[in-house]
Amino acid sequence: MHEDLERLDRLDRLDRDHFRQDLKIKELRSEHEALRATLGEQEAVLGARQGAVDENATGQRGLQRKLSDYRNSRASAVRLLETGQGDAEAAQRQIDRCEALIDETETELLELLEQADALEALVSEASAAVAASRERLAQLDGSVPEEIAKLQASMASLTEQRRALIDTLPRELVSRYEHWRARGKWAVSRIVGKTCDACRMEVQPQHRSDLRRGRIAPCRGCHRYLIPDEG
Ligand SMILES: [Zn+2]
């Protein structure tokens, strides 16, 4: 293989590594951001559910107060009847009304108590989700900046190696190479199973043997620099 082609092969591998590491950094950042957003949503859900639990507790206290008022009112009517003072019919009506209200209020209270259990279950579920996300976020807060710094250092080293490699290549090869890269495309392709791995066109046996013997002969399909296979 032509030594310039070997260099182009190395240059391409450096650029692909650089690309992958850059992508990895973006993925790490986006995973980190997504988790922060998820945690924010989970905290909002938890807050809303806790609000519902508080509202339920307030409702229960209100009903308890009403119950106690009705029971007092019934007790005083019962006392009136027992002592035989005042209007017995009015006292009986008061007792009947109070008992109806007590029944009704006890039913409402029971409903709130049942809802409270379901609401508490929802709160613990949301609370567990928040705790899990906080734990994961704490891990990422620790690991992501470190991983990104490592990748950036590695990318800086790749950029350095690239610069050195470019200096050893003929200008026209570099210019063609960079033209591909400027359009966001890889400039080099490899022969895999007798075909170009970029455009899938079959590479003729003569072409492959020319490449192995040191010719620089681009792919006839996509015109990328073609790296020969083993034969
Ligand atoms: Zn091709």
Boltz pocket constraint, residues with backbone or C-beta under 6 A from the ligand:
constraints:
  - pocket:
      binder: B
      contacts: [[A, 189], [A, 196], [A, 197], [A, 198], [A, 199], [A, 200], [A, 201], [A, 219], [A, 220], [A, 221], [A, 222], [A, 223], [A, 224]]
      max_distance: 6.0
